[in-house]
Every structure is written in C-alpha cells, then in structure tokens.
Amino acid sequence: MSDKKEFYIKLKDQLDETTSFPADYLYKFIVPTDGNQVNEVEELFNNTGAVIKTKKSKTGKYVSVSIVLKIENSEKVISYYKKAEKIKGIISL
C-alpha cells in the first residue's frame, strides 16, 4: 500500500474519532510565490463559503494560505487535500 494511501486512511480514522461533523476545518498550505499557486489554492475553495487568509514569508519566497471551511464529513476533508496535492510545490500542514 502506498504511503499516501496509508496517510489518508489514518487521517480519516483520526478525523472520525476526534471531530463531530459538520465542523469548521482549518486547512493550512505553504506555496511558492514564483507561480500562480496561491490563485490555484483559492480557486480550489472558490464558491464554498471558505474564509481564506494569506501571509507572505519574511523572505517573500513563500505564501502561507489558511482556509477555514465548514465540512460535512472526513471524506470531504480528504478530497480537498487530494485536489490540493496536484498544485505544483504545495506543502500541506
């Protein structure tokens, strides 16, 4: 079994044990500033009612993107992570 698949199975179990859905879920990503990645992350959560905050790093090379979104279940949480991992250079926290 792949590490990613294992990671998502563990994450789902943890979310189901610790979270009462629907719940506000905080996504945190770090993306490089040299491309269009911040816009790609924002597009991913567009029209969802998400609250998105961005903050540039001290060096200006990266942007921290925090997203708070009301989520219905653990599968939905994971689906956004899987969509986000396709963005070049993104780091999920």
PDB file of N, CA, C and O in Angstrom:
ATOM      1  N   MET A   1       0.856  -1.190   0.000  1.00  0.00           N
ATOM      2  CA  MET A   1       0.000   0.000   0.000  1.00  0.00           C
ATOM      3  C   MET A   1       0.895   1.244   0.000  1.00  0.00           C
ATOM      4  O   MET A   1       1.903   1.291   0.706  1.00  0.00           O
ATOM      5  N   SER A   2       0.522   2.240  -0.791  1.00  0.00           N
ATOM      6  CA  SER A   2       1.344   3.442  -0.901  1.00  0.00           C
ATOM      7  C   SER A   2       1.285   4.264   0.389  1.00  0.00           C
ATOM      8  O   SER A   2       0.319   4.188   1.147  1.00  0.00           O
ATOM      9  N   ASP A   3       2.331   5.043   0.618  1.00  0.00           N
ATOM     10  CA  ASP A   3       2.392   5.892   1.808  1.00  0.00           C
ATOM     11  C   ASP A   3       1.249   6.892   1.843  1.00  0.00           C
ATOM     12  O   ASP A   3       0.658   7.137   2.894  1.00  0.00           O
ATOM     13  N   LYS A   4       0.939   7.470   0.679  1.00  0.00           N
ATOM     14  CA  LYS A   4      -0.144   8.452   0.613  1.00  0.00           C
ATOM     15  C   LYS A   4      -1.484   7.824   0.979  1.00  0.00           C
ATOM     16  O   LYS A   4      -2.272   8.400   1.729  1.00  0.00           O
ATOM     17  N   LYS A   5      -1.727   6.641   0.440  1.00  0.00           N
ATOM     18  CA  LYS A   5      -2.990   5.953   0.716  1.00  0.00           C
ATOM     19  C   LYS A   5      -3.096   5.641   2.206  1.00  0.00           C
ATOM     20  O   LYS A   5      -4.145   5.829   2.822  1.00  0.00           O
ATOM     21  N   GLU A   6      -1.988   5.159   2.774  1.00  0.00           N
ATOM     22  CA  GLU A   6      -1.937   4.866   4.200  1.00  0.00           C
ATOM     23  C   GLU A   6      -2.174   6.125   5.030  1.00  0.00           C
ATOM     24  O   GLU A   6      -2.909   6.103   6.018  1.00  0.00           O
ATOM     25  N   PHE A   7      -1.537   7.231   4.613  1.00  0.00           N
ATOM     26  CA  PHE A   7      -1.696   8.503   5.311  1.00  0.00           C
ATOM     27  C   PHE A   7      -3.167   8.924   5.350  1.00  0.00           C
ATOM     28  O   PHE A   7      -3.675   9.326   6.397  1.00  0.00           O
ATOM     29  N   TYR A   8      -3.844   8.831   4.208  1.00  0.00           N
ATOM     30  CA  TYR A   8      -5.243   9.255   4.143  1.00  0.00           C
ATOM     31  C   TYR A   8      -6.161   8.337   4.951  1.00  0.00           C
ATOM     32  O   TYR A   8      -7.149   8.798   5.522  1.00  0.00           O
ATOM     33  N   ILE A   9      -5.846   7.054   5.002  1.00  0.00           N
ATOM     34  CA  ILE A   9      -6.637   6.128   5.827  1.00  0.00           C
ATOM     35  C   ILE A   9      -6.498   6.508   7.304  1.00  0.00           C
ATOM     36  O   ILE A   9      -7.486   6.548   8.037  1.00  0.00           O
ATOM     37  N   LYS A  10      -5.253   6.789   7.735  1.00  0.00           N
ATOM     38  CA  LYS A  10      -5.003   7.199   9.118  1.00  0.00           C
ATOM     39  C   LYS A  10      -5.706   8.515   9.433  1.00  0.00           C
ATOM     40  O   LYS A  10      -6.328   8.670  10.484  1.00  0.00           O
ATOM     41  N   LEU A  11      -5.592   9.459   8.501  1.00  0.00           N
ATOM     42  CA  LEU A  11      -6.219  10.766   8.701  1.00  0.00           C
ATOM     43  C   LEU A  11      -7.726  10.627   8.847  1.00  0.00           C
ATOM     44  O   LEU A  11      -8.324  11.257   9.720  1.00  0.00           O
ATOM     45  N   LYS A  12      -8.345   9.814   8.007  1.00  0.00           N
ATOM     46  CA  LYS A  12      -9.793   9.600   8.089  1.00  0.00           C
ATOM     47  C   LYS A  12     -10.174   9.034   9.452  1.00  0.00           C
ATOM     48  O   LYS A  12     -11.135   9.494  10.069  1.00  0.00           O
ATOM     49  N   ASP A  13      -9.427   8.039   9.922  1.00  0.00           N
ATOM     50  CA  ASP A  13      -9.701   7.455  11.237  1.00  0.00           C
ATOM     51  C   ASP A  13      -9.577   8.494  12.348  1.00  0.00           C
ATOM     52  O   ASP A  13     -10.421   8.564  13.241  1.00  0.00           O
ATOM     53  N   GLN A  14      -8.518   9.297  12.285  1.00  0.00           N
ATOM     54  CA  GLN A  14      -8.319  10.334  13.306  1.00  0.00           C
ATOM     55  C   GLN A  14      -9.440  11.362  13.273  1.00  0.00           C
ATOM     56  O   GLN A  14      -9.956  11.758  14.318  1.00  0.00           O
ATOM     57  N   LEU A  15      -9.815  11.792  12.083  1.00  0.00           N
ATOM     58  CA  LEU A  15     -10.892  12.774  11.958  1.00  0.00           C
ATOM     59  C   LEU A  15     -12.208  12.225  12.500  1.00  0.00           C
ATOM     60  O   LEU A  15     -12.933  12.921  13.209  1.00  0.00           O
ATOM     61  N   ASP A  16     -12.512  10.966  12.160  1.00  0.00           N
ATOM     62  CA  ASP A  16     -13.760  10.354  12.627  1.00  0.00           C
ATOM     63  C   ASP A  16     -13.783  10.225  14.147  1.00  0.00           C
ATOM     64  O   ASP A  16     -14.841  10.343  14.766  1.00  0.00           O
ATOM     65  N   GLU A  17     -12.609   9.980  14.753  1.00  0.00           N
ATOM     66  CA  GLU A  17     -12.535   9.833  16.209  1.00  0.00           C
ATOM     67  C   GLU A  17     -12.604  11.166  16.949  1.00  0.00           C
ATOM     68  O   GLU A  17     -13.164  11.241  18.043  1.00  0.00           O
ATOM     69  N   THR A  18     -12.037  12.223  16.356  1.00  0.00           N
ATOM     70  CA  THR A  18     -11.860  13.477  17.105  1.00  0.00           C
ATOM     71  C   THR A  18     -12.790  14.612  16.706  1.00  0.00           C
ATOM     72  O   THR A  18     -12.844  15.630  17.396  1.00  0.00           O
ATOM     73  N   THR A  19     -13.518  14.461  15.613  1.00  0.00           N
ATOM     74  CA  THR A  19     -14.305  15.577  15.098  1.00  0.00           C
ATOM     75  C   THR A  19     -15.769  15.204  14.949  1.00  0.00           C
ATOM     76  O   THR A  19     -16.104  14.131  14.447  1.00  0.00           O
ATOM     77  N   SER A  20     -16.641  16.111  15.394  1.00  0.00           N
ATOM     78  CA  SER A  20     -18.082  15.928  15.177  1.00  0.00           C
ATOM     79  C   SER A  20     -18.461  16.738  13.941  1.00  0.00           C
ATOM     80  O   SER A  20     -18.457  17.969  13.963  1.00  0.00           O
ATOM     81  N   PHE A  21     -18.778  16.042  12.892  1.00  0.00           N
ATOM     82  CA  PHE A  21     -19.151  16.716  11.637  1.00  0.00           C
ATOM     83  C   PHE A  21     -20.638  17.003  11.617  1.00  0.00           C
ATOM     84  O   PHE A  21     -21.404  16.245  12.213  1.00  0.00           O
ATOM     85  N   PRO A  22     -21.088  18.076  10.952  1.00  0.00           N
ATOM     86  CA  PRO A  22     -20.291  19.076  10.236  1.00  0.00           C
ATOM     87  C   PRO A  22     -19.479  19.927  11.211  1.00  0.00           C
ATOM     88  O   PRO A  22     -19.898  20.173  12.341  1.00  0.00           O
ATOM     89  N   ALA A  23     -18.298  20.373  10.744  1.00  0.00           N
ATOM     90  CA  ALA A  23     -17.399  21.164  11.578  1.00  0.00           C
ATOM     91  C   ALA A  23     -16.590  22.126  10.723  1.00  0.00           C
ATOM     92  O   ALA A  23     -16.385  21.904   9.529  1.00  0.00           O
ATOM     93  N   ASP A  24     -16.130  23.214  11.367  1.00  0.00           N
ATOM     94  CA  ASP A  24     -15.196  24.104  10.689  1.00  0.00           C
ATOM     95  C   ASP A  24     -13.842  23.412  10.693  1.00  0.00           C
ATOM     96  O   ASP A  24     -13.357  22.987  11.741  1.00  0.00           O
ATOM     97  N   TYR A  25     -13.242  23.301   9.530  1.00  0.00           N
ATOM     98  CA  TYR A  25     -11.953  22.627   9.402  1.00  0.00           C
ATOM     99  C   TYR A  25     -10.929  23.624   8.889  1.00  0.00           C
ATOM    100  O   TYR A  25     -11.210  24.388   7.965  1.00  0.00           O
ATOM    101  N   LEU A  26      -9.740  23.619   9.485  1.00  0.00           N
ATOM    102  CA  LEU A  26      -8.676  24.530   9.078  1.00  0.00           C
ATOM    103  C   LEU A  26      -7.673  23.791   8.196  1.00  0.00           C
ATOM    104  O   LEU A  26      -7.031  22.832   8.622  1.00  0.00           O
ATOM    105  N   TYR A  27      -7.559  24.261   6.964  1.00  0.00           N
ATOM    106  CA  TYR A  27      -6.530  23.774   6.044  1.00  0.00           C
ATOM    107  C   TYR A  27      -5.400  24.787   6.072  1.00  0.00           C
ATOM    108  O   TYR A  27      -5.645  25.993   6.065  1.00  0.00           O
ATOM    109  N   LYS A  28      -4.159  24.304   6.104  1.00  0.00           N
ATOM    110  CA  LYS A  28      -3.010  25.198   6.005  1.00  0.00           C
ATOM    111  C   LYS A  28      -2.077  24.662   4.933  1.00  0.00           C
ATOM    112  O   LYS A  28      -1.703  23.489   4.925  1.00  0.00           O
ATOM    113  N   PHE A  29      -1.718  25.557   4.032  1.00  0.00           N
ATOM    114  CA  PHE A  29      -0.814  25.200   2.946  1.00  0.00           C
ATOM    115  C   PHE A  29       0.287  26.245   2.850  1.00  0.00           C
ATOM    116  O   PHE A  29       0.094  27.403   3.223  1.00  0.00           O
ATOM    117  N   ILE A  30       1.438  25.828   2.349  1.00  0.00           N
ATOM    118  CA  ILE A  30       2.504  26.755   2.008  1.00  0.00           C
ATOM    119  C   ILE A  30       2.776  26.554   0.529  1.00  0.00           C
ATOM    120  O   ILE A  30       2.956  25.430   0.062  1.00  0.00           O
ATOM    121  N   VAL A  31       2.804  27.673  -0.209  1.00  0.00           N
ATOM    122  CA  VAL A  31       3.055  27.596  -1.647  1.00  0.00           C
ATOM    123  C   VAL A  31       4.134  28.602  -2.036  1.00  0.00           C
ATOM    124  O   VAL A  31       4.253  29.657  -1.413  1.00  0.00           O
ATOM    125  N   PRO A  32       4.919  28.279  -3.064  1.00  0.00           N
ATOM    126  CA  PRO A  32       5.920  29.228  -3.555  1.00  0.00           C
ATOM    127  C   PRO A  32       5.237  30.429  -4.202  1.00  0.00           C
ATOM    128  O   PRO A  32       4.127  30.315  -4.720  1.00  0.00           O
ATOM    129  N   THR A  33       5.905  31.576  -4.169  1.00  0.00           N
ATOM    130  CA  THR A  33       5.310  32.783  -4.765  1.00  0.00           C
ATOM    131  C   THR A  33       5.701  32.961  -6.227  1.00  0.00           C
ATOM    132  O   THR A  33       5.231  33.894  -6.877  1.00  0.00           O
ATOM    133  N   ASP A  34       6.550  32.088  -6.755  1.00  0.00           N
ATOM    134  CA  ASP A  34       7.051  32.285  -8.114  1.00  0.00           C
ATOM    135  C   ASP A  34       6.063  31.895  -9.216  1.00  0.00           C
ATOM    136  O   ASP A  34       6.351  32.081 -10.399  1.00  0.00           O
ATOM    137  N   GLY A  35       4.929  31.367  -8.845  1.00  0.00           N
ATOM    138  CA  GLY A  35       3.945  30.967  -9.850  1.00  0.00           C
ATOM    139  C   GLY A  35       2.560  31.461  -9.497  1.00  0.00           C
ATOM    140  O   GLY A  35       2.398  32.483  -8.830  1.00  0.00           O
ATOM    141  N   ASN A  36       1.579  30.731  -9.947  1.00  0.00           N
ATOM    142  CA  ASN A  36       0.174  31.099  -9.759  1.00  0.00           C
ATOM    143  C   ASN A  36      -0.488  30.233  -8.675  1.00  0.00           C
ATOM    144  O   ASN A  36      -1.714  30.130  -8.622  1.00  0.00           O
ATOM    145  N   GLN A  37       0.335  29.611  -7.810  1.00  0.00           N
ATOM    146  CA  GLN A  37      -0.173  28.616  -6.881  1.00  0.00           C
ATOM    147  C   GLN A  37      -1.182  29.169  -5.870  1.00  0.00           C
ATOM    148  O   GLN A  37      -2.135  28.476  -5.517  1.00  0.00           O
ATOM    149  N   VAL A  38      -0.988  30.408  -5.397  1.00  0.00           N
ATOM    150  CA  VAL A  38      -1.937  30.989  -4.436  1.00  0.00           C
ATOM    151  C   VAL A  38      -3.321  31.049  -5.073  1.00  0.00           C
ATOM    152  O   VAL A  38      -4.318  30.694  -4.445  1.00  0.00           O
ATOM    153  N   ASN A  39      -3.374  31.498  -6.315  1.00  0.00           N
ATOM    154  CA  ASN A  39      -4.658  31.555  -7.036  1.00  0.00           C
ATOM    155  C   ASN A  39      -5.252  30.163  -7.228  1.00  0.00           C
ATOM    156  O   ASN A  39      -6.467  29.984  -7.136  1.00  0.00           O
ATOM    157  N   GLU A  40      -4.404  29.189  -7.493  1.00  0.00           N
ATOM    158  CA  GLU A  40      -4.885  27.807  -7.669  1.00  0.00           C
ATOM    159  C   GLU A  40      -5.530  27.291  -6.383  1.00  0.00           C
ATOM    160  O   GLU A  40      -6.575  26.642  -6.424  1.00  0.00           O
ATOM    161  N   VAL A  41      -4.898  27.583  -5.237  1.00  0.00           N
ATOM    162  CA  VAL A  41      -5.458  27.163  -3.948  1.00  0.00           C
ATOM    163  C   VAL A  41      -6.792  27.865  -3.717  1.00  0.00           C
ATOM    164  O   VAL A  41      -7.770  27.238  -3.311  1.00  0.00           O
ATOM    165  N   GLU A  42      -6.826  29.182  -3.981  1.00  0.00           N
ATOM    166  CA  GLU A  42      -8.066  29.941  -3.788  1.00  0.00           C
ATOM    167  C   GLU A  42      -9.169  29.425  -4.697  1.00  0.00           C
ATOM    168  O   GLU A  42     -10.327  29.352  -4.283  1.00  0.00           O
ATOM    169  N   GLU A  43      -8.828  29.066  -5.926  1.00  0.00           N
ATOM    170  CA  GLU A  43      -9.809  28.522  -6.877  1.00  0.00           C
ATOM    171  C   GLU A  43     -10.403  27.203  -6.377  1.00  0.00           C
ATOM    172  O   GLU A  43     -11.589  26.929  -6.563  1.00  0.00           O
ATOM    173  N   LEU A  44      -9.560  26.400  -5.744  1.00  0.00           N
ATOM    174  CA  LEU A  44      -9.985  25.109  -5.206  1.00  0.00           C
ATOM    175  C   LEU A  44     -11.137  25.271  -4.211  1.00  0.00           C
ATOM    176  O   LEU A  44     -12.031  24.429  -4.137  1.00  0.00           O
ATOM    177  N   PHE A  45     -11.100  26.371  -3.447  1.00  0.00           N
ATOM    178  CA  PHE A  45     -12.106  26.606  -2.408  1.00  0.00           C
ATOM    179  C   PHE A  45     -13.097  27.697  -2.807  1.00  0.00           C
ATOM    180  O   PHE A  45     -13.871  28.170  -1.975  1.00  0.00           O
ATOM    181  N   ASN A  46     -13.074  28.096  -4.079  1.00  0.00           N
ATOM    182  CA  ASN A  46     -13.965  29.138  -4.582  1.00  0.00           C
ATOM    183  C   ASN A  46     -15.425  28.686  -4.479  1.00  0.00           C
ATOM    184  O   ASN A  46     -15.737  27.520  -4.723  1.00  0.00           O
ATOM    185  N   ASN A  47     -16.303  29.598  -4.124  1.00  0.00           N
ATOM    186  CA  ASN A  47     -17.752  29.341  -4.018  1.00  0.00           C
ATOM    187  C   ASN A  47     -18.118  28.278  -2.985  1.00  0.00           C
ATOM    188  O   ASN A  47     -19.132  27.596  -3.130  1.00  0.00           O
ATOM    189  N   THR A  48     -17.302  28.133  -1.948  1.00  0.00           N
ATOM    190  CA  THR A  48     -17.612  27.157  -0.899  1.00  0.00           C
ATOM    191  C   THR A  48     -17.959  27.836   0.420  1.00  0.00           C
ATOM    192  O   THR A  48     -18.349  27.172   1.380  1.00  0.00           O
ATOM    193  N   GLY A  49     -17.817  29.160   0.467  1.00  0.00           N
ATOM    194  CA  GLY A  49     -18.041  29.885   1.717  1.00  0.00           C
ATOM    195  C   GLY A  49     -16.823  29.853   2.621  1.00  0.00           C
ATOM    196  O   GLY A  49     -16.913  30.198   3.799  1.00  0.00           O
ATOM    197  N   ALA A  50     -15.689  29.444   2.081  1.00  0.00           N
ATOM    198  CA  ALA A  50     -14.457  29.354   2.869  1.00  0.00           C
ATOM    199  C   ALA A  50     -13.917  30.743   3.179  1.00  0.00           C
ATOM    200  O   ALA A  50     -14.056  31.674   2.385  1.00  0.00           O
ATOM    201  N   VAL A  51     -13.292  30.864   4.360  1.00  0.00           N
ATOM    202  CA  VAL A  51     -12.577  32.080   4.738  1.00  0.00           C
ATOM    203  C   VAL A  51     -11.103  31.811   4.469  1.00  0.00           C
ATOM    204  O   VAL A  51     -10.510  30.908   5.060  1.00  0.00           O
ATOM    205  N   ILE A  52     -10.514  32.602   3.572  1.00  0.00           N
ATOM    206  CA  ILE A  52      -9.139  32.371   3.139  1.00  0.00           C
ATOM    207  C   ILE A  52      -8.268  33.544   3.568  1.00  0.00           C
ATOM    208  O   ILE A  52      -8.597  34.704   3.321  1.00  0.00           O
ATOM    209  N   LYS A  53      -7.145  33.219   4.220  1.00  0.00           N
ATOM    210  CA  LYS A  53      -6.180  34.247   4.629  1.00  0.00           C
ATOM    211  C   LYS A  53      -4.817  33.856   4.083  1.00  0.00           C
ATOM    212  O   LYS A  53      -4.438  32.685   4.111  1.00  0.00           O
ATOM    213  N   THR A  54      -4.084  34.845   3.587  1.00  0.00           N
ATOM    214  CA  THR A  54      -2.742  34.587   3.086  1.00  0.00           C
ATOM    215  C   THR A  54      -1.740  35.470   3.824  1.00  0.00           C
ATOM    216  O   THR A  54      -2.064  36.568   4.276  1.00  0.00           O
ATOM    217  N   LYS A  55      -0.516  34.960   3.932  1.00  0.00           N
ATOM    218  CA  LYS A  55       0.543  35.709   4.594  1.00  0.00           C
ATOM    219  C   LYS A  55       1.861  35.348   3.930  1.00  0.00           C
ATOM    220  O   LYS A  55       2.211  34.172   3.827  1.00  0.00           O
ATOM    221  N   LYS A  56       2.600  36.374   3.474  1.00  0.00           N
ATOM    222  CA  LYS A  56       3.901  36.137   2.844  1.00  0.00           C
ATOM    223  C   LYS A  56       4.954  35.838   3.890  1.00  0.00           C
ATOM    224  O   LYS A  56       4.908  36.357   5.005  1.00  0.00           O
ATOM    225  N   SER A  57       5.907  34.993   3.518  1.00  0.00           N
ATOM    226  CA  SER A  57       7.036  34.699   4.411  1.00  0.00           C
ATOM    227  C   SER A  57       7.953  35.921   4.478  1.00  0.00           C
ATOM    228  O   SER A  57       7.848  36.827   3.651  1.00  0.00           O
ATOM    229  N   LYS A  58       8.846  35.943   5.458  1.00  0.00           N
ATOM    230  CA  LYS A  58       9.769  37.072   5.616  1.00  0.00           C
ATOM    231  C   LYS A  58      10.616  37.288   4.371  1.00  0.00           C
ATOM    232  O   LYS A  58      10.887  38.424   3.982  1.00  0.00           O
ATOM    233  N   THR A  59      11.031  36.191   3.749  1.00  0.00           N
ATOM    234  CA  THR A  59      11.885  36.294   2.564  1.00  0.00           C
ATOM    235  C   THR A  59      11.078  36.590   1.303  1.00  0.00           C
ATOM    236  O   THR A  59      11.639  37.000   0.287  1.00  0.00           O
ATOM    237  N   GLY A  60       9.759  36.384   1.369  1.00  0.00           N
ATOM    238  CA  GLY A  60       8.909  36.627   0.206  1.00  0.00           C
ATOM    239  C   GLY A  60       8.885  35.483  -0.790  1.00  0.00           C
ATOM    240  O   GLY A  60       8.268  35.597  -1.849  1.00  0.00           O
ATOM    241  N   LYS A  61       9.551  34.379  -0.466  1.00  0.00           N
ATOM    242  CA  LYS A  61       9.605  33.240  -1.390  1.00  0.00           C
ATOM    243  C   LYS A  61       8.370  32.354  -1.299  1.00  0.00           C
ATOM    244  O   LYS A  61       8.049  31.626  -2.238  1.00  0.00           O
ATOM    245  N   TYR A  62       7.671  32.419  -0.149  1.00  0.00           N
ATOM    246  CA  TYR A  62       6.520  31.548   0.077  1.00  0.00           C
ATOM    247  C   TYR A  62       5.337  32.333   0.607  1.00  0.00           C
ATOM    248  O   TYR A  62       5.481  33.423   1.160  1.00  0.00           O
ATOM    249  N   VAL A  63       4.158  31.745   0.423  1.00  0.00           N
ATOM    250  CA  VAL A  63       2.940  32.311   0.985  1.00  0.00           C
ATOM    251  C   VAL A  63       2.252  31.215   1.787  1.00  0.00           C
ATOM    252  O   VAL A  63       2.093  30.087   1.320  1.00  0.00           O
ATOM    253  N   SER A  64       1.847  31.570   3.000  1.00  0.00           N
ATOM    254  CA  SER A  64       1.066  30.670   3.830  1.00  0.00           C
ATOM    255  C   SER A  64      -0.405  30.947   3.521  1.00  0.00           C
ATOM    256  O   SER A  64      -0.842  32.098   3.542  1.00  0.00           O
ATOM    257  N   VAL A  65      -1.157  29.901   3.237  1.00  0.00           N
ATOM    258  CA  VAL A  65      -2.581  30.048   2.941  1.00  0.00           C
ATOM    259  C   VAL A  65      -3.364  29.258   3.981  1.00  0.00           C
ATOM    260  O   VAL A  65      -3.218  28.040   4.090  1.00  0.00           O
ATOM    261  N   SER A  66      -4.203  29.968   4.748  1.00  0.00           N
ATOM    262  CA  SER A  66      -5.062  29.325   5.747  1.00  0.00           C
ATOM    263  C   SER A  66      -6.502  29.417   5.272  1.00  0.00           C
ATOM    264  O   SER A  66      -6.968  30.481   4.865  1.00  0.00           O
ATOM    265  N   ILE A  67      -7.193  28.300   5.327  1.00  0.00           N
ATOM    266  CA  ILE A  67      -8.573  28.240   4.844  1.00  0.00           C
ATOM    267  C   ILE A  67      -9.435  27.596   5.917  1.00  0.00           C
ATOM    268  O   ILE A  67      -9.137  26.499   6.389  1.00  0.00           O
ATOM    269  N   VAL A  68     -10.505  28.282   6.300  1.00  0.00           N
ATOM    270  CA  VAL A  68     -11.464  27.694   7.236  1.00  0.00           C
ATOM    271  C   VAL A  68     -12.741  27.434   6.447  1.00  0.00           C
ATOM    272  O   VAL A  68     -13.286  28.330   5.803  1.00  0.00           O
ATOM    273  N   LEU A  69     -13.204  26.197   6.511  1.00  0.00           N
ATOM    274  CA  LEU A  69     -14.347  25.778   5.718  1.00  0.00           C
ATOM    275  C   LEU A  69     -15.211  24.826   6.524  1.00  0.00           C
ATOM    276  O   LEU A  69     -14.697  23.937   7.202  1.00  0.00           O
ATOM    277  N   LYS A  70     -16.527  25.010   6.452  1.00  0.00           N
ATOM    278  CA  LYS A  70     -17.436  24.069   7.116  1.00  0.00           C
ATOM    279  C   LYS A  70     -17.499  22.809   6.254  1.00  0.00           C
ATOM    280  O   LYS A  70     -17.854  22.853   5.076  1.00  0.00           O
ATOM    281  N   ILE A  71     -17.143  21.681   6.882  1.00  0.00           N
ATOM    282  CA  ILE A  71     -17.042  20.406   6.174  1.00  0.00           C
ATOM    283  C   ILE A  71     -18.057  19.423   6.742  1.00  0.00           C
ATOM    284  O   ILE A  71     -18.284  19.381   7.951  1.00  0.00           O
ATOM    285  N   GLU A  72     -18.665  18.631   5.862  1.00  0.00           N
ATOM    286  CA  GLU A  72     -19.728  17.690   6.263  1.00  0.00           C
ATOM    287  C   GLU A  72     -19.191  16.389   6.844  1.00  0.00           C
ATOM    288  O   GLU A  72     -19.799  15.823   7.753  1.00  0.00           O
ATOM    289  N   ASN A  73     -18.047  15.903   6.327  1.00  0.00           N
ATOM    290  CA  ASN A  73     -17.519  14.608   6.790  1.00  0.00           C
ATOM    291  C   ASN A  73     -16.036  14.466   6.459  1.00  0.00           C
ATOM    292  O   ASN A  73     -15.467  15.279   5.730  1.00  0.00           O
ATOM    293  N   SER A  74     -15.424  13.426   7.006  1.00  0.00           N
ATOM    294  CA  SER A  74     -13.982  13.228   6.833  1.00  0.00           C
ATOM    295  C   SER A  74     -13.596  12.971   5.375  1.00  0.00           C
ATOM    296  O   SER A  74     -12.511  13.361   4.943  1.00  0.00           O
ATOM    297  N   GLU A  75     -14.477  12.320   4.619  1.00  0.00           N
ATOM    298  CA  GLU A  75     -14.176  12.069   3.196  1.00  0.00           C
ATOM    299  C   GLU A  75     -14.008  13.383   2.438  1.00  0.00           C
ATOM    300  O   GLU A  75     -13.148  13.504   1.567  1.00  0.00           O
ATOM    301  N   LYS A  76     -14.840  14.362   2.781  1.00  0.00           N
ATOM    302  CA  LYS A  76     -14.779  15.670   2.118  1.00  0.00           C
ATOM    303  C   LYS A  76     -13.476  16.386   2.471  1.00  0.00           C
ATOM    304  O   LYS A  76     -12.874  17.031   1.613  1.00  0.00           O
ATOM    305  N   VAL A  77     -13.034  16.278   3.737  1.00  0.00           N
ATOM    306  CA  VAL A  77     -11.756  16.873   4.162  1.00  0.00           C
ATOM    307  C   VAL A  77     -10.648  16.323   3.279  1.00  0.00           C
ATOM    308  O   VAL A  77      -9.840  17.076   2.734  1.00  0.00           O
ATOM    309  N   ILE A  78     -10.618  15.012   3.143  1.00  0.00           N
ATOM    310  CA  ILE A  78      -9.565  14.340   2.388  1.00  0.00           C
ATOM    311  C   ILE A  78      -9.652  14.669   0.897  1.00  0.00           C
ATOM    312  O   ILE A  78      -8.623  14.776   0.230  1.00  0.00           O
ATOM    313  N   SER A  79     -10.847  14.828   0.376  1.00  0.00           N
ATOM    314  CA  SER A  79     -10.989  15.133  -1.056  1.00  0.00           C
ATOM    315  C   SER A  79     -10.321  16.466  -1.403  1.00  0.00           C
ATOM    316  O   SER A  79      -9.732  16.607  -2.474  1.00  0.00           O
ATOM    317  N   TYR A  80     -10.414  17.450  -0.491  1.00  0.00           N
ATOM    318  CA  TYR A  80      -9.743  18.736  -0.747  1.00  0.00           C
ATOM    319  C   TYR A  80      -8.226  18.597  -0.684  1.00  0.00           C
ATOM    320  O   TYR A  80      -7.517  19.229  -1.467  1.00  0.00           O
ATOM    321  N   TYR A  81      -7.719  17.779   0.237  1.00  0.00           N
ATOM    322  CA  TYR A  81      -6.272  17.541   0.288  1.00  0.00           C
ATOM    323  C   TYR A  81      -5.788  16.887  -0.996  1.00  0.00           C
ATOM    324  O   TYR A  81      -4.729  17.242  -1.513  1.00  0.00           O
ATOM    325  N   LYS A  82      -6.557  15.930  -1.515  1.00  0.00           N
ATOM    326  CA  LYS A  82      -6.157  15.232  -2.742  1.00  0.00           C
ATOM    327  C   LYS A  82      -6.161  16.180  -3.942  1.00  0.00           C
ATOM    328  O   LYS A  82      -5.300  16.080  -4.816  1.00  0.00           O
ATOM    329  N   LYS A  83      -7.129  17.102  -3.983  1.00  0.00           N
ATOM    330  CA  LYS A  83      -7.146  18.088  -5.065  1.00  0.00           C
ATOM    331  C   LYS A  83      -5.958  19.033  -4.927  1.00  0.00           C
ATOM    332  O   LYS A  83      -5.323  19.382  -5.923  1.00  0.00           O
ATOM    333  N   ALA A  84      -5.655  19.449  -3.701  1.00  0.00           N
ATOM    334  CA  ALA A  84      -4.579  20.405  -3.458  1.00  0.00           C
ATOM    335  C   ALA A  84      -3.211  19.825  -3.779  1.00  0.00           C
ATOM    336  O   ALA A  84      -2.321  20.547  -4.228  1.00  0.00           O
ATOM    337  N   GLU A  85      -3.035  18.532  -3.554  1.00  0.00           N
ATOM    338  CA  GLU A  85      -1.704  17.945  -3.770  1.00  0.00           C
ATOM    339  C   GLU A  85      -1.290  17.975  -5.237  1.00  0.00           C
ATOM    340  O   GLU A  85      -0.127  17.726  -5.552  1.00  0.00           O
ATOM    341  N   LYS A  86      -2.220  18.273  -6.134  1.00  0.00           N
ATOM    342  CA  LYS A  86      -1.881  18.375  -7.561  1.00  0.00           C
ATOM    343  C   LYS A  86      -1.250  19.732  -7.908  1.00  0.00           C
ATOM    344  O   LYS A  86      -0.721  19.911  -9.006  1.00  0.00           O
ATOM    345  N   ILE A  87      -1.309  20.680  -6.972  1.00  0.00           N
ATOM    346  CA  ILE A  87      -0.751  22.015  -7.216  1.00  0.00           C
ATOM    347  C   ILE A  87       0.761  21.958  -7.028  1.00  0.00           C
ATOM    348  O   ILE A  87       1.256  21.450  -6.022  1.00  0.00           O
ATOM    349  N   LYS A  88       1.481  22.484  -8.006  1.00  0.00           N
ATOM    350  CA  LYS A  88       2.946  22.398  -8.019  1.00  0.00           C
ATOM    351  C   LYS A  88       3.562  23.118  -6.820  1.00  0.00           C
ATOM    352  O   LYS A  88       3.269  24.286  -6.565  1.00  0.00           O
ATOM    353  N   GLY A  89       4.421  22.402  -6.088  1.00  0.00           N
ATOM    354  CA  GLY A  89       5.183  22.995  -5.000  1.00  0.00           C
ATOM    355  C   GLY A  89       4.438  23.179  -3.690  1.00  0.00           C
ATOM    356  O   GLY A  89       4.996  23.729  -2.741  1.00  0.00           O
ATOM    357  N   ILE A  90       3.186  22.728  -3.616  1.00  0.00           N
ATOM    358  CA  ILE A  90       2.383  22.946  -2.414  1.00  0.00           C
ATOM    359  C   ILE A  90       2.855  22.032  -1.286  1.00  0.00           C
ATOM    360  O   ILE A  90       3.248  20.886  -1.507  1.00  0.00           O
ATOM    361  N   ILE A  91       2.804  22.580  -0.062  1.00  0.00           N
ATOM    362  CA  ILE A  91       3.090  21.806   1.141  1.00  0.00           C
ATOM    363  C   ILE A  91       1.856  21.885   2.027  1.00  0.00           C
ATOM    364  O   ILE A  91       1.400  22.979   2.360  1.00  0.00           O
ATOM    365  N   SER A  92       1.316  20.745   2.409  1.00  0.00           N
ATOM    366  CA  SER A  92       0.160  20.703   3.308  1.00  0.00           C
ATOM    367  C   SER A  92       0.657  20.567   4.732  1.00  0.00           C
ATOM    368  O   SER A  92       1.538  19.758   5.019  1.00  0.00           O
ATOM    369  N   LEU A  93       0.090  21.360   5.618  1.00  0.00           N
ATOM    370  CA  LEU A  93       0.486  21.284   7.034  1.00  0.00           C
ATOM    371  C   LEU A  93      -0.619  20.645   7.848  1.00  0.00           C
ATOM    372  O   LEU A  93      -0.481  20.489   9.061  1.00  0.00           O
TER     373      LEU A  93
END
